[in-house]
Amino acid sequence: MGLIFRKGGLIPNSTAPTDLRPCEVDGDKAYFHRWALDEEAKFLALIEYLDGSVSLVHPERVRFLDR
């Protein structure tokens, strides 16, 4: 599966990305980047945790915090 990562996204002198949705995954705060498809054409969420690590997770594990 190919994923495209973009550089930047941070406000100068800030720690929060400007165009990413805040969310929680299993209680851990994170940012949602985009939807992706796995080999079986099932949706996964591309998530970046506050420590900078990135993972693909099943949608039912994601809870959006901005709405």
N, C-alpha and C positions, 0 to 999 in steps of 0.2 A: 504494500500500500504506500503510495507516495503522498507526503504531506508537505505543504509549503509553509515555512516560518518566515515572518517578516521581522525586520530589525526595528528597534525603537518602540514607540507606543507609550513612553513615559513622559510625564510632565517634568520639565527641569526642576530640580530640588524637591521632587515628590517621590513617593514609593508606590503610588497607585497607577496602573495603566489607565489611559483615558478612554479607550473605546472597547473595553472588555467588560463582560457582565460579571459582577461579584456573585459568588455562589458558595455552597458548602457541599463537600463530598464526604459522606460518612462522618459528619461533624467537623471536618477540617475546612477552614476557610481557604478559598481558591478563586481563580478567575477562569471563566469560560472563554475559549478562543473561537472554536468553530465545531461544526459537526463533521464527522468523517465516516467512511464506510469500511467495514472489515471485509475479509475475503468472501464471506457468505452474504454480502450486501445488507448487513445489519448496521444500524446507526450506532456510533460511539461518540462521546463528547471528548474533545481535546481540552484538557484541564491543566492549568499552571497553578501550582501551590505557592504559598507565600515564600517558601524557601527557594523558589526557582525551579524545582523539579516539575517535570511534565509527565502526564500519563493519559492514556485513553481509557475511559470508563463507560459503563453502561448507563443510559439515560436515567434509569430509575434511581440511581445513586446520587444524582445531582439535584440540589435544591437551590433555585435562584433566589437571591436576596433583594433584588432591586424592584420587584413588583409585587 
